[in-house]
Amino acid sequence: MTRPFQLHPDRLFPSNPAQRDISRRLYAEVADLPIVSPHGHTDPAWFAGNAPFGNAAEFLLHPDHYVFRMLYSQGISLDDLGIRNRDADPRESWRLFAQNYHLFRGTPSRMWMDWVFAEAFGFDVQFGAETSDLYYDLITEKLATDAFRPRALFDRFGIEVIATTESPLDTLEHHAAIRAANANGEWAGRVVTAYRPDPVVDPEFEGFRDNLARFSDLSGEDAFSYAGYLAAHRNRRAFFAEMGATSTDHGHPTAATADLSDAEAEVLFVRVTGDDVSATDAELFRAHMLTVMAGMSLDDGFVMQIHPGSYRNHNPWLFANYGRDKGADIPMATDYVHALRPLLGKYGNEAALTLILFTLDETSYARELAPLAGHYPALKLGPAWWFHDSPEGMRRFRSQTTETAGFYNTVGFNDDTRAFLSIPARHDVARRIDCGFLAQLVAEHRMEEWEAAELATDLSYNLAKAAYKL
């Protein structure tokens, strides 16, 4: 049995009639603003080569760990879903997804995917087992057309700029190709990179010593000496800046920072580049390098993002068989007040530095993060992130941080996604939630509606563009 399907125009707005009316008016002001996507993990090769995406499973299922982690939690094999399994029939993988679409009821993934089905592909019947082949065939057919190539979709959904994320070991050839296409008038889309040094900063990252060898080759510096190692970072940061980078990103297990002397750092560096690295030394080195990176950001102007608090690759079997980013990262409690004090004691008063903090630990919003950002000139708060990139998570973020940090110590929204068409879907959710939050303040006579309209525009567009220097 097939059921009709359409997106309700008032979705995510408050149920209170007065607030809902205000939300509609505010949303009308921001619905069609360009999208600034300042941090994410889309593949720059898409935009460099502009090749067709392939079939429905390759495009919408395989890149989205939000989707396949839910399916995996119900005992569905990643091999059967086609995750790193080239022998899997993509139509059968898609059918598995369709048969289990009910698992996503009430989740952010359901909202994002429904938006894609309705807005991008024009479906008007519900996705499910009965319509699996209909969806697969129509999506795959449309993906073969010029209108669904990466650059055309980028333009269609009003994306002004996307920042991808690459390690210092990436040669950025795809970004070079995009810049060449910009220069010769072939395409005007703006895609920049961001510097993610984890593979050469975290001594516990797999292949750390091999990564340092590659780091040396690419930078022309001796990354096995501490002075050469720092010079290698400066070299690669300058190269990333040439390719449009305006930010760095640091995915450390904790927010720990340290401020070691050069002599202390050199001794530590010898230990962490040896054959046997202790967990204590690895944590201290990561902590020290966050402070070093803040100093480098003062020199080269990069915005610095810290994404801590995830226990990466919690499932050892999954990591061994499928690798990173397969849905097995789990949030942890995270301290910020004590952890950040060494860095903030050195650089927190520098208005020229922009340090954007994220968290997976919502208990820290009102207790730590908002008070810190409401004081230190260098600090800004990133939006509700990853597990909390949801209507409820966004509302909790606003309600717990606004009274202490205000709106202007935050940086708008970023989507942080690998799934391309979830970018406009996620931004639409964020805009609707923010308009609803502002509508309540207007209805309670805590803010004039014209102020809320200005704020809605800032939260949807201006703050991200300014904070990330885009």
Contacts in CASP RR format, 6 or more apart in sequence:
PFRMAT RR
TARGET T0000
AUTHOR 0000-0000-0000
METHOD contacts of the structure
MODEL  1
MTRPFQLHPDRLFPSNPAQRDISRRLYAEVADLPIVSPHGHTDPAWFAGN
APFGNAAEFLLHPDHYVFRMLYSQGISLDDLGIRNRDADPRESWRLFAQN
YHLFRGTPSRMWMDWVFAEAFGFDVQFGAETSDLYYDLITEKLATDAFRP
RALFDRFGIEVIATTESPLDTLEHHAAIRAANANGEWAGRVVTAYRPDPV
VDPEFEGFRDNLARFSDLSGEDAFSYAGYLAAHRNRRAFFAEMGATSTDH
GHPTAATADLSDAEAEVLFVRVTGDDVSATDAELFRAHMLTVMAGMSLDD
GFVMQIHPGSYRNHNPWLFANYGRDKGADIPMATDYVHALRPLLGKYGNE
AALTLILFTLDETSYARELAPLAGHYPALKLGPAWWFHDSPEGMRRFRSQ
TTETAGFYNTVGFNDDTRAFLSIPARHDVARRIDCGFLAQLVAEHRMEEW
EAAELATDLSYNLAKAAYKL
1 130 0 8 1.000
2 125 0 8 1.000
2 126 0 8 1.000
2 130 0 8 1.000
2 131 0 8 1.000
3 125 0 8 1.000
3 126 0 8 1.000
4 124 0 8 1.000
4 125 0 8 1.000
4 126 0 8 1.000
5 114 0 8 1.000
5 117 0 8 1.000
5 118 0 8 1.000
5 123 0 8 1.000
5 124 0 8 1.000
5 125 0 8 1.000
5 126 0 8 1.000
5 127 0 8 1.000
6 118 0 8 1.000
6 124 0 8 1.000
7 114 0 8 1.000
7 115 0 8 1.000
7 118 0 8 1.000
7 119 0 8 1.000
10 20 0 8 1.000
10 23 0 8 1.000
10 24 0 8 1.000
11 111 0 8 1.000
11 432 0 8 1.000
12 391 0 8 1.000
12 429 0 8 1.000
12 432 0 8 1.000
12 433 0 8 1.000
12 436 0 8 1.000
13 19 0 8 1.000
13 20 0 8 1.000
13 23 0 8 1.000
13 24 0 8 1.000
13 27 0 8 1.000
13 432 0 8 1.000
13 435 0 8 1.000
13 436 0 8 1.000
13 439 0 8 1.000
14 20 0 8 1.000
14 23 0 8 1.000
14 436 0 8 1.000
14 439 0 8 1.000
14 440 0 8 1.000
16 440 0 8 1.000
16 443 0 8 1.000
18 443 0 8 1.000
19 436 0 8 1.000
19 439 0 8 1.000
19 440 0 8 1.000
19 442 0 8 1.000
19 443 0 8 1.000
20 439 0 8 1.000
22 436 0 8 1.000
22 438 0 8 1.000
22 439 0 8 1.000
22 442 0 8 1.000
22 443 0 8 1.000
22 449 0 8 1.000
22 452 0 8 1.000
23 432 0 8 1.000
23 435 0 8 1.000
23 436 0 8 1.000
23 438 0 8 1.000
23 439 0 8 1.000
25 449 0 8 1.000
25 453 0 8 1.000
26 435 0 8 1.000
26 436 0 8 1.000
26 438 0 8 1.000
26 439 0 8 1.000
26 449 0 8 1.000
26 452 0 8 1.000
26 453 0 8 1.000
26 456 0 8 1.000
27 431 0 8 1.000
27 432 0 8 1.000
27 435 0 8 1.000
27 456 0 8 1.000
29 453 0 8 1.000
29 456 0 8 1.000
29 457 0 8 1.000
30 431 0 8 1.000
30 435 0 8 1.000
30 456 0 8 1.000
30 457 0 8 1.000
30 460 0 8 1.000
30 461 0 8 1.000
31 428 0 8 1.000
31 431 0 8 1.000
33 431 0 8 1.000
33 457 0 8 1.000
33 460 0 8 1.000
33 461 0 8 1.000
34 158 0 8 1.000
34 159 0 8 1.000
34 160 0 8 1.000
34 461 0 8 1.000
35 157 0 8 1.000
35 158 0 8 1.000
35 159 0 8 1.000
35 160 0 8 1.000
35 423 0 8 1.000
35 424 0 8 1.000
35 427 0 8 1.000
36 160 0 8 1.000
36 161 0 8 1.000
36 461 0 8 1.000
36 464 0 8 1.000
36 465 0 8 1.000
36 468 0 8 1.000
36 470 0 8 1.000
37 159 0 8 1.000
37 161 0 8 1.000
37 162 0 8 1.000
37 163 0 8 1.000
37 414 0 8 1.000
37 415 0 8 1.000
37 423 0 8 1.000
37 427 0 8 1.000
38 161 0 8 1.000
38 163 0 8 1.000
38 247 0 8 1.000
38 411 0 8 1.000
38 414 0 8 1.000
38 464 0 8 1.000
38 465 0 8 1.000
38 467 0 8 1.000
38 468 0 8 1.000
38 470 0 8 1.000
39 163 0 8 1.000
39 165 0 8 1.000
39 194 0 8 1.000
39 247 0 8 1.000
39 249 0 8 1.000
39 305 0 8 1.000
39 414 0 8 1.000
39 415 0 8 1.000
39 416 0 8 1.000
39 468 0 8 1.000
40 162 0 8 1.000
40 163 0 8 1.000
40 164 0 8 1.000
40 165 0 8 1.000
40 194 0 8 1.000
40 414 0 8 1.000
40 415 0 8 1.000
40 416 0 8 1.000
40 417 0 8 1.000
40 418 0 8 1.000
41 164 0 8 1.000
41 165 0 8 1.000
41 416 0 8 1.000
41 417 0 8 1.000
41 418 0 8 1.000
42 162 0 8 1.000
42 164 0 8 1.000
42 417 0 8 1.000
42 418 0 8 1.000
42 420 0 8 1.000
42 423 0 8 1.000
43 164 0 8 1.000
43 174 0 8 1.000
43 418 0 8 1.000
44 164 0 8 1.000
44 166 0 8 1.000
44 172 0 8 1.000
44 174 0 8 1.000
44 175 0 8 1.000
44 178 0 8 1.000
44 191 0 8 1.000
44 193 0 8 1.000
45 174 0 8 1.000
46 53 0 8 1.000
46 150 0 8 1.000
46 420 0 8 1.000
47 150 0 8 1.000
47 151 0 8 1.000
47 154 0 8 1.000
47 162 0 8 1.000
47 174 0 8 1.000
47 178 0 8 1.000
47 187 0 8 1.000
47 189 0 8 1.000
47 191 0 8 1.000
48 173 0 8 1.000
48 174 0 8 1.000
48 175 0 8 1.000
48 177 0 8 1.000
48 178 0 8 1.000
48 181 0 8 1.000
49 150 0 8 1.000
49 174 0 8 1.000
49 177 0 8 1.000
50 149 0 8 1.000
50 150 0 8 1.000
50 151 0 8 1.000
50 187 0 8 1.000
51 149 0 8 1.000
51 150 0 8 1.000
52 143 0 8 1.000
52 144 0 8 1.000
52 148 0 8 1.000
52 149 0 8 1.000
53 59 0 8 1.000
53 143 0 8 1.000
53 148 0 8 1.000
53 149 0 8 1.000
53 150 0 8 1.000
54 140 0 8 1.000
54 143 0 8 1.000
54 144 0 8 1.000
55 90 0 8 1.000
55 91 0 8 1.000
55 94 0 8 1.000
55 136 0 8 1.000
55 139 0 8 1.000
55 140 0 8 1.000
55 143 0 8 1.000
56 90 0 8 1.000
56 94 0 8 1.000
56 135 0 8 1.000
56 136 0 8 1.000
56 139 0 8 1.000
56 140 0 8 1.000
56 143 0 8 1.000
57 81 0 8 1.000
57 82 0 8 1.000
57 90 0 8 1.000
57 91 0 8 1.000
57 93 0 8 1.000
57 94 0 8 1.000
57 97 0 8 1.000
57 136 0 8 1.000
58 90 0 8 1.000
59 139 0 8 1.000
59 143 0 8 1.000
59 420 0 8 1.000
59 421 0 8 1.000
60 67 0 8 1.000
60 113 0 8 1.000
60 116 0 8 1.000
60 139 0 8 1.000
60 419 0 8 1.000
60 421 0 8 1.000
61 67 0 8 1.000
61 68 0 8 1.000
61 81 0 8 1.000
61 82 0 8 1.000
61 93 0 8 1.000
61 94 0 8 1.000
61 97 0 8 1.000
62 68 0 8 1.000
62 81 0 8 1.000
62 82 0 8 1.000
62 83 0 8 1.000
63 418 0 8 1.000
63 419 0 8 1.000
63 420 0 8 1.000
64 109 0 8 1.000
64 417 0 8 1.000
64 418 0 8 1.000
64 419 0 8 1.000
64 422 0 8 1.000
65 325 0 8 1.000
65 326 0 8 1.000
65 327 0 8 1.000
65 418 0 8 1.000
66 108 0 8 1.000
66 109 0 8 1.000
66 112 0 8 1.000
66 419 0 8 1.000
67 97 0 8 1.000
67 104 0 8 1.000
67 109 0 8 1.000
67 113 0 8 1.000
68 78 0 8 1.000
68 81 0 8 1.000
68 83 0 8 1.000
68 326 0 8 1.000
68 327 0 8 1.000
69 326 0 8 1.000
69 327 0 8 1.000
69 328 0 8 1.000
70 103 0 8 1.000
70 104 0 8 1.000
70 107 0 8 1.000
70 109 0 8 1.000
71 81 0 8 1.000
71 96 0 8 1.000
71 97 0 8 1.000
71 100 0 8 1.000
71 103 0 8 1.000
72 78 0 8 1.000
72 81 0 8 1.000
72 327 0 8 1.000
74 100 0 8 1.000
74 103 0 8 1.000
76 96 0 8 1.000
76 100 0 8 1.000
78 84 0 8 1.000
78 85 0 8 1.000
78 318 0 8 1.000
78 322 0 8 1.000
78 326 0 8 1.000
79 85 0 8 1.000
79 88 0 8 1.000
80 88 0 8 1.000
80 92 0 8 1.000
80 93 0 8 1.000
80 96 0 8 1.000
81 88 0 8 1.000
81 93 0 8 1.000
81 96 0 8 1.000
81 97 0 8 1.000
82 88 0 8 1.000
82 90 0 8 1.000
82 93 0 8 1.000
83 322 0 8 1.000
83 326 0 8 1.000
84 322 0 8 1.000
91 133 0 8 1.000
91 136 0 8 1.000
94 132 0 8 1.000
94 135 0 8 1.000
94 136 0 8 1.000
95 129 0 8 1.000
95 132 0 8 1.000
95 133 0 8 1.000
95 136 0 8 1.000
97 132 0 8 1.000
98 127 0 8 1.000
98 128 0 8 1.000
98 129 0 8 1.000
98 131 0 8 1.000
98 132 0 8 1.000
98 135 0 8 1.000
99 128 0 8 1.000
99 129 0 8 1.000
99 132 0 8 1.000
101 110 0 8 1.000
101 127 0 8 1.000
101 128 0 8 1.000
104 110 0 8 1.000
104 113 0 8 1.000
107 390 0 8 1.000
108 389 0 8 1.000
108 390 0 8 1.000
108 391 0 8 1.000
108 429 0 8 1.000
111 391 0 8 1.000
111 425 0 8 1.000
111 429 0 8 1.000
112 419 0 8 1.000
112 422 0 8 1.000
112 425 0 8 1.000
112 426 0 8 1.000
112 429 0 8 1.000
113 127 0 8 1.000
113 422 0 8 1.000
113 425 0 8 1.000
114 127 0 8 1.000
115 424 0 8 1.000
115 425 0 8 1.000
115 428 0 8 1.000
115 429 0 8 1.000
116 421 0 8 1.000
116 422 0 8 1.000
116 425 0 8 1.000
117 123 0 8 1.000
117 127 0 8 1.000
117 135 0 8 1.000
118 124 0 8 1.000
119 424 0 8 1.000
119 425 0 8 1.000
120 153 0 8 1.000
120 421 0 8 1.000
121 135 0 8 1.000
121 138 0 8 1.000
121 139 0 8 1.000
121 142 0 8 1.000
123 135 0 8 1.000
123 138 0 8 1.000
125 131 0 8 1.000
125 134 0 8 1.000
127 135 0 8 1.000
128 135 0 8 1.000
142 148 0 8 1.000
146 152 0 8 1.000
147 156 0 8 1.000
150 420 0 8 1.000
151 187 0 8 1.000
151 189 0 8 1.000
153 420 0 8 1.000
153 421 0 8 1.000
154 162 0 8 1.000
154 189 0 8 1.000
155 189 0 8 1.000
157 421 0 8 1.000
157 423 0 8 1.000
157 424 0 8 1.000
158 424 0 8 1.000
159 189 0 8 1.000
159 423 0 8 1.000
159 424 0 8 1.000
160 190 0 8 1.000
160 465 0 8 1.000
161 189 0 8 1.000
161 190 0 8 1.000
161 191 0 8 1.000
161 192 0 8 1.000
161 470 0 8 1.000
162 190 0 8 1.000
162 191 0 8 1.000
162 192 0 8 1.000
162 423 0 8 1.000
163 191 0 8 1.000
163 192 0 8 1.000
163 193 0 8 1.000
163 194 0 8 1.000
163 245 0 8 1.000
163 246 0 8 1.000
163 247 0 8 1.000
163 468 0 8 1.000
163 470 0 8 1.000
164 175 0 8 1.000
164 191 0 8 1.000
164 192 0 8 1.000
164 193 0 8 1.000
164 194 0 8 1.000
165 193 0 8 1.000
165 194 0 8 1.000
165 196 0 8 1.000
165 249 0 8 1.000
166 172 0 8 1.000
166 175 0 8 1.000
166 193 0 8 1.000
166 194 0 8 1.000
166 195 0 8 1.000
166 196 0 8 1.000
166 240 0 8 1.000
167 196 0 8 1.000
167 197 0 8 1.000
167 198 0 8 1.000
167 199 0 8 1.000
167 200 0 8 1.000
168 195 0 8 1.000
168 197 0 8 1.000
168 199 0 8 1.000
168 200 0 8 1.000
168 215 0 8 1.000
168 218 0 8 1.000
168 219 0 8 1.000
168 232 0 8 1.000
168 233 0 8 1.000
168 236 0 8 1.000
168 240 0 8 1.000
169 199 0 8 1.000
169 200 0 8 1.000
169 211 0 8 1.000
169 214 0 8 1.000
169 215 0 8 1.000
169 218 0 8 1.000
170 193 0 8 1.000
171 218 0 8 1.000
172 193 0 8 1.000
172 239 0 8 1.000
172 240 0 8 1.000
172 243 0 8 1.000
175 191 0 8 1.000
175 192 0 8 1.000
175 193 0 8 1.000
175 243 0 8 1.000
175 244 0 8 1.000
176 243 0 8 1.000
178 187 0 8 1.000
178 189 0 8 1.000
178 191 0 8 1.000
179 243 0 8 1.000
181 187 0 8 1.000
182 188 0 8 1.000
182 189 0 8 1.000
182 190 0 8 1.000
192 243 0 8 1.000
192 244 0 8 1.000
192 245 0 8 1.000
192 246 0 8 1.000
192 470 0 8 1.000
193 240 0 8 1.000
193 243 0 8 1.000
193 244 0 8 1.000
193 245 0 8 1.000
194 240 0 8 1.000
194 245 0 8 1.000
194 246 0 8 1.000
194 247 0 8 1.000
194 248 0 8 1.000
194 249 0 8 1.000
194 305 0 8 1.000
195 236 0 8 1.000
195 237 0 8 1.000
195 240 0 8 1.000
195 245 0 8 1.000
195 247 0 8 1.000
195 248 0 8 1.000
195 249 0 8 1.000
195 302 0 8 1.000
196 248 0 8 1.000
196 249 0 8 1.000
196 250 0 8 1.000
196 251 0 8 1.000
197 233 0 8 1.000
197 248 0 8 1.000
197 250 0 8 1.000
197 289 0 8 1.000
197 293 0 8 1.000
198 205 0 8 1.000
198 250 0 8 1.000
198 251 0 8 1.000
198 252 0 8 1.000
199 205 0 8 1.000
199 207 0 8 1.000
199 208 0 8 1.000
199 211 0 8 1.000
200 208 0 8 1.000
200 211 0 8 1.000
200 212 0 8 1.000
200 215 0 8 1.000
200 223 0 8 1.000
200 232 0 8 1.000
200 233 0 8 1.000
201 250 0 8 1.000
201 285 0 8 1.000
201 286 0 8 1.000
201 289 0 8 1.000
202 208 0 8 1.000
202 252 0 8 1.000
202 282 0 8 1.000
202 286 0 8 1.000
203 272 0 8 1.000
203 273 0 8 1.000
203 277 0 8 1.000
203 281 0 8 1.000
203 282 0 8 1.000
203 285 0 8 1.000
203 286 0 8 1.000
204 277 0 8 1.000
204 279 0 8 1.000
204 282 0 8 1.000
205 211 0 8 1.000
208 273 0 8 1.000
208 277 0 8 1.000
209 273 0 8 1.000
209 274 0 8 1.000
212 223 0 8 1.000
212 224 0 8 1.000
212 229 0 8 1.000
212 273 0 8 1.000
213 223 0 8 1.000
215 221 0 8 1.000
215 223 0 8 1.000
215 229 0 8 1.000
215 232 0 8 1.000
215 236 0 8 1.000
216 222 0 8 1.000
216 223 0 8 1.000
216 224 0 8 1.000
216 232 0 8 1.000
218 232 0 8 1.000
218 236 0 8 1.000
219 231 0 8 1.000
219 232 0 8 1.000
219 235 0 8 1.000
219 236 0 8 1.000
220 232 0 8 1.000
220 235 0 8 1.000
221 228 0 8 1.000
221 229 0 8 1.000
221 231 0 8 1.000
221 232 0 8 1.000
221 235 0 8 1.000
222 228 0 8 1.000
222 229 0 8 1.000
223 229 0 8 1.000
223 232 0 8 1.000
224 273 0 8 1.000
226 262 0 8 1.000
226 265 0 8 1.000
226 266 0 8 1.000
226 269 0 8 1.000
226 270 0 8 1.000
229 269 0 8 1.000
230 292 0 8 1.000
233 292 0 8 1.000
233 293 0 8 1.000
233 296 0 8 1.000
234 296 0 8 1.000
234 299 0 8 1.000
234 300 0 8 1.000
237 245 0 8 1.000
237 248 0 8 1.000
237 296 0 8 1.000
237 300 0 8 1.000
237 302 0 8 1.000
238 300 0 8 1.000
241 300 0 8 1.000
241 302 0 8 1.000
245 302 0 8 1.000
246 301 0 8 1.000
246 302 0 8 1.000
246 303 0 8 1.000
246 468 0 8 1.000
246 469 0 8 1.000
246 470 0 8 1.000
247 302 0 8 1.000
247 303 0 8 1.000
247 304 0 8 1.000
247 305 0 8 1.000
247 468 0 8 1.000
247 469 0 8 1.000
248 293 0 8 1.000
248 297 0 8 1.000
248 302 0 8 1.000
248 303 0 8 1.000
248 304 0 8 1.000
248 305 0 8 1.000
249 305 0 8 1.000
249 307 0 8 1.000
250 290 0 8 1.000
250 293 0 8 1.000
250 304 0 8 1.000
250 305 0 8 1.000
250 306 0 8 1.000
250 307 0 8 1.000
250 308 0 8 1.000
251 306 0 8 1.000
251 307 0 8 1.000
251 308 0 8 1.000
251 310 0 8 1.000
252 286 0 8 1.000
252 290 0 8 1.000
252 306 0 8 1.000
252 307 0 8 1.000
252 308 0 8 1.000
252 309 0 8 1.000
253 283 0 8 1.000
253 286 0 8 1.000
253 308 0 8 1.000
253 309 0 8 1.000
253 310 0 8 1.000
253 311 0 8 1.000
253 312 0 8 1.000
253 332 0 8 1.000
254 283 0 8 1.000
254 286 0 8 1.000
254 287 0 8 1.000
254 308 0 8 1.000
254 309 0 8 1.000
254 334 0 8 1.000
254 335 0 8 1.000
254 339 0 8 1.000
255 306 0 8 1.000
255 308 0 8 1.000
255 309 0 8 1.000
255 334 0 8 1.000
255 335 0 8 1.000
255 336 0 8 1.000
255 339 0 8 1.000
255 340 0 8 1.000
255 357 0 8 1.000
256 283 0 8 1.000
256 286 0 8 1.000
256 287 0 8 1.000
256 290 0 8 1.000
256 339 0 8 1.000
257 287 0 8 1.000
257 288 0 8 1.000
257 290 0 8 1.000
257 291 0 8 1.000
257 339 0 8 1.000
257 340 0 8 1.000
257 341 0 8 1.000
257 342 0 8 1.000
257 343 0 8 1.000
257 344 0 8 1.000
258 284 0 8 1.000
258 287 0 8 1.000
258 288 0 8 1.000
258 290 0 8 1.000
258 291 0 8 1.000
258 342 0 8 1.000
259 288 0 8 1.000
259 291 0 8 1.000
259 342 0 8 1.000
259 343 0 8 1.000
259 345 0 8 1.000
259 346 0 8 1.000
260 268 0 8 1.000
260 284 0 8 1.000
260 288 0 8 1.000
265 288 0 8 1.000
265 292 0 8 1.000
268 281 0 8 1.000
268 284 0 8 1.000
268 285 0 8 1.000
268 288 0 8 1.000
269 285 0 8 1.000
271 277 0 8 1.000
271 278 0 8 1.000
271 281 0 8 1.000
272 281 0 8 1.000
272 282 0 8 1.000
272 285 0 8 1.000
287 339 0 8 1.000
287 342 0 8 1.000
290 306 0 8 1.000
290 343 0 8 1.000
291 342 0 8 1.000
291 343 0 8 1.000
291 346 0 8 1.000
291 347 0 8 1.000
293 304 0 8 1.000
294 304 0 8 1.000
294 343 0 8 1.000
294 346 0 8 1.000
294 347 0 8 1.000
294 353 0 8 1.000
294 355 0 8 1.000
295 347 0 8 1.000
295 353 0 8 1.000
296 302 0 8 1.000
297 303 0 8 1.000
297 304 0 8 1.000
297 353 0 8 1.000
297 354 0 8 1.000
297 355 0 8 1.000
298 347 0 8 1.000
298 350 0 8 1.000
298 352 0 8 1.000
298 353 0 8 1.000
301 352 0 8 1.000
301 469 0 8 1.000
303 354 0 8 1.000
303 355 0 8 1.000
303 356 0 8 1.000
303 467 0 8 1.000
303 468 0 8 1.000
303 469 0 8 1.000
304 353 0 8 1.000
304 354 0 8 1.000
304 355 0 8 1.000
304 356 0 8 1.000
305 356 0 8 1.000
305 358 0 8 1.000
305 382 0 8 1.000
306 355 0 8 1.000
306 356 0 8 1.000
306 357 0 8 1.000
306 358 0 8 1.000
307 358 0 8 1.000
307 385 0 8 1.000
308 334 0 8 1.000
308 358 0 8 1.000
308 359 0 8 1.000
308 360 0 8 1.000
309 331 0 8 1.000
309 332 0 8 1.000
309 334 0 8 1.000
309 359 0 8 1.000
309 360 0 8 1.000
309 361 0 8 1.000
310 329 0 8 1.000
310 330 0 8 1.000
310 331 0 8 1.000
310 332 0 8 1.000
310 360 0 8 1.000
310 386 0 8 1.000
311 329 0 8 1.000
311 330 0 8 1.000
311 331 0 8 1.000
311 332 0 8 1.000
312 324 0 8 1.000
312 329 0 8 1.000
313 319 0 8 1.000
313 323 0 8 1.000
313 324 0 8 1.000
313 328 0 8 1.000
313 329 0 8 1.000
314 328 0 8 1.000
314 329 0 8 1.000
314 330 0 8 1.000
315 328 0 8 1.000
318 326 0 8 1.000
318 327 0 8 1.000
318 328 0 8 1.000
319 326 0 8 1.000
319 328 0 8 1.000
325 418 0 8 1.000
331 360 0 8 1.000
331 361 0 8 1.000
331 386 0 8 1.000
331 387 0 8 1.000
332 360 0 8 1.000
332 361 0 8 1.000
333 361 0 8 1.000
333 363 0 8 1.000
334 359 0 8 1.000
334 360 0 8 1.000
334 361 0 8 1.000
334 364 0 8 1.000
335 364 0 8 1.000
335 368 0 8 1.000
336 357 0 8 1.000
336 359 0 8 1.000
336 364 0 8 1.000
336 368 0 8 1.000
336 369 0 8 1.000
336 372 0 8 1.000
337 368 0 8 1.000
337 372 0 8 1.000
340 357 0 8 1.000
340 372 0 8 1.000
343 355 0 8 1.000
344 372 0 8 1.000
344 376 0 8 1.000
344 378 0 8 1.000
344 379 0 8 1.000
347 353 0 8 1.000
347 355 0 8 1.000
347 378 0 8 1.000
348 355 0 8 1.000
348 376 0 8 1.000
348 377 0 8 1.000
348 378 0 8 1.000
348 379 0 8 1.000
349 376 0 8 1.000
349 377 0 8 1.000
349 378 0 8 1.000
350 377 0 8 1.000
350 378 0 8 1.000
351 377 0 8 1.000
351 378 0 8 1.000
353 378 0 8 1.000
354 378 0 8 1.000
354 380 0 8 1.000
354 467 0 8 1.000
354 469 0 8 1.000
355 378 0 8 1.000
355 379 0 8 1.000
355 380 0 8 1.000
356 380 0 8 1.000
356 381 0 8 1.000
356 382 0 8 1.000
356 411 0 8 1.000
356 467 0 8 1.000
357 369 0 8 1.000
357 372 0 8 1.000
357 373 0 8 1.000
357 379 0 8 1.000
357 380 0 8 1.000
357 381 0 8 1.000
357 382 0 8 1.000
358 382 0 8 1.000
358 383 0 8 1.000
358 385 0 8 1.000
359 365 0 8 1.000
359 369 0 8 1.000
359 385 0 8 1.000
360 385 0 8 1.000
360 386 0 8 1.000
360 387 0 8 1.000
360 388 0 8 1.000
362 388 0 8 1.000
362 393 0 8 1.000
362 396 0 8 1.000
362 397 0 8 1.000
362 400 0 8 1.000
365 396 0 8 1.000
365 397 0 8 1.000
365 400 0 8 1.000
365 401 0 8 1.000
366 400 0 8 1.000
366 401 0 8 1.000
366 403 0 8 1.000
366 404 0 8 1.000
369 381 0 8 1.000
369 401 0 8 1.000
369 405 0 8 1.000
370 381 0 8 1.000
370 400 0 8 1.000
370 401 0 8 1.000
370 402 0 8 1.000
370 403 0 8 1.000
370 404 0 8 1.000
370 405 0 8 1.000
370 406 0 8 1.000
371 404 0 8 1.000
371 405 0 8 1.000
372 379 0 8 1.000
373 379 0 8 1.000
373 380 0 8 1.000
373 381 0 8 1.000
373 401 0 8 1.000
373 405 0 8 1.000
373 409 0 8 1.000
373 410 0 8 1.000
374 404 0 8 1.000
374 405 0 8 1.000
374 406 0 8 1.000
374 409 0 8 1.000
379 409 0 8 1.000
380 409 0 8 1.000
380 410 0 8 1.000
380 411 0 8 1.000
380 467 0 8 1.000
381 401 0 8 1.000
381 405 0 8 1.000
381 409 0 8 1.000
381 410 0 8 1.000
381 411 0 8 1.000
382 410 0 8 1.000
382 411 0 8 1.000
382 412 0 8 1.000
382 414 0 8 1.000
383 389 0 8 1.000
383 394 0 8 1.000
383 397 0 8 1.000
383 410 0 8 1.000
383 411 0 8 1.000
383 412 0 8 1.000
383 413 0 8 1.000
383 414 0 8 1.000
383 430 0 8 1.000
384 390 0 8 1.000
384 393 0 8 1.000
384 394 0 8 1.000
384 396 0 8 1.000
384 397 0 8 1.000
385 416 0 8 1.000
386 416 0 8 1.000
388 394 0 8 1.000
388 396 0 8 1.000
388 397 0 8 1.000
389 415 0 8 1.000
389 416 0 8 1.000
389 426 0 8 1.000
391 429 0 8 1.000
391 433 0 8 1.000
394 429 0 8 1.000
394 430 0 8 1.000
394 433 0 8 1.000
394 434 0 8 1.000
394 437 0 8 1.000
395 433 0 8 1.000
395 437 0 8 1.000
398 433 0 8 1.000
398 434 0 8 1.000
398 437 0 8 1.000
399 437 0 8 1.000
401 410 0 8 1.000
407 455 0 8 1.000
407 458 0 8 1.000
407 459 0 8 1.000
407 463 0 8 1.000
408 458 0 8 1.000
408 463 0 8 1.000
410 459 0 8 1.000
410 463 0 8 1.000
411 463 0 8 1.000
411 464 0 8 1.000
411 467 0 8 1.000
411 468 0 8 1.000
412 430 0 8 1.000
412 458 0 8 1.000
412 459 0 8 1.000
412 460 0 8 1.000
412 463 0 8 1.000
412 464 0 8 1.000
412 467 0 8 1.000
413 426 0 8 1.000
413 427 0 8 1.000
413 430 0 8 1.000
413 431 0 8 1.000
413 434 0 8 1.000
413 459 0 8 1.000
413 460 0 8 1.000
413 464 0 8 1.000
414 464 0 8 1.000
415 422 0 8 1.000
415 423 0 8 1.000
415 426 0 8 1.000
415 427 0 8 1.000
417 423 0 8 1.000
417 426 0 8 1.000
427 460 0 8 1.000
430 459 0 8 1.000
430 460 0 8 1.000
431 456 0 8 1.000
431 459 0 8 1.000
431 460 0 8 1.000
434 455 0 8 1.000
434 456 0 8 1.000
434 459 0 8 1.000
434 460 0 8 1.000
435 456 0 8 1.000
438 447 0 8 1.000
438 452 0 8 1.000
438 455 0 8 1.000
438 456 0 8 1.000
439 452 0 8 1.000
441 447 0 8 1.000
441 452 0 8 1.000
442 448 0 8 1.000
442 449 0 8 1.000
442 452 0 8 1.000
447 455 0 8 1.000
464 470 0 8 1.000
END
